[in-house]
Amino acid sequence: MTTQLVTPTSNAAPAQRRIEGIYQAPGLHWVGDGFRVAGYFSAIPDAVRKLSPFLLLDYNPPYDYSPTDRPRGVGVHPHRGFETVTIAWDGSVAHHDSAGGGGVIGPGDVQWMTAASGVLHKEYHEREFSERGGIFHMAQLWVNLPRAHKMGPPRYQPLTASQMGQVELPRGAGQVRVIAGEYLGVRGPALTYSPVHVYDARLHEQGAASFDLPAGYTVAVLVMEGDLTLAGAAVKQGDFVIFEREAGAILAEARAEAHLLVLAGEPIDEPVVQYGPFVMNTREEILQAFADYNRGAFGTLED
């Protein structure tokens, strides 16, 4: 883990990015029997264009699962053309896929699966966690792949808490964990196919942090906990804030303990055609994905 203490170099306040909109999830729904999630993108008009390269955000707020001897989760299903990123804060989840990737992640860990040309995979609560039960708190993000990489080989990155870049903010304001991309010179461990930044930020009461991403980038913030001011607007737990693609920093100022997921990336300026678990550039490529899946080209995986 790379840790850096940041010292402010100027008292001048940077220009602020404007907020495009503040959205709330339409409600909670179940994915399989193990993931009780808020699907934010379904509440946002033209979300795929507005949030490129991100395709989906399913947020599983803290939920107390009772013990069971049958792990809950989602059975075998296919993907092609994008990546799934699962971020764990509480609980443990297991993953297996037909390309040989697999593992278990717990608090602070991330699994970054590149489906690319196609995999079958399954994800479920890790057995020991299932047997004892407890709080489960996670998010899954879908990240699009550029056309040049959609039919590349699948890849699985198990990213542990100890690998994350970590920035200690000045004056004890809080910490920023860097999962992907870079924050104030500290890099995260994830390998990406287009420029993507994913930060897990915690601010103490009266703490502040500034996020200055390149002009033209998509930038969004999920408020998982807290009461704070973000780019001058009052936001609260459960809000998903999207910013304009313009130059300027985003200042977060916490009025109470706050926990934020910050997403940023360079938009992929290509057509997006999505049908369920397949995300390609044309309808013909979607039809080919179904044909390939039906003939067994995605491999095999026991449910």
Buried (B, 14 or more C-beta within 10 A) or exposed (E): BBEBEBEEEEEEEEEBBEBBEBBEBEEEEEBEBBBBBBBBBBBBEEBBEBBBBBBBBBBBBBBEBEEBEEBBBBBBBBBBBBBBBBBBBBBBBBBBBBBEBBBBBBEBBBBBBBBBBBBBBBBBBBBEBBEEBBEBBBBBBBBBBBBEBBBEEBBBBBBBBEBBBBBBBBEEBBBBBBBBBEBBEBEBBBEBBBBBBBBBBBBBBEBBBBBBBEEEBBBBBBBBBBBBBBBEEEBBBBBBBBBBBBBBBBBBBBBBBBBBBBBBBBBBEBEBBBEEBBBBBEEEBBEBBBEBBEEEBBBEBEE
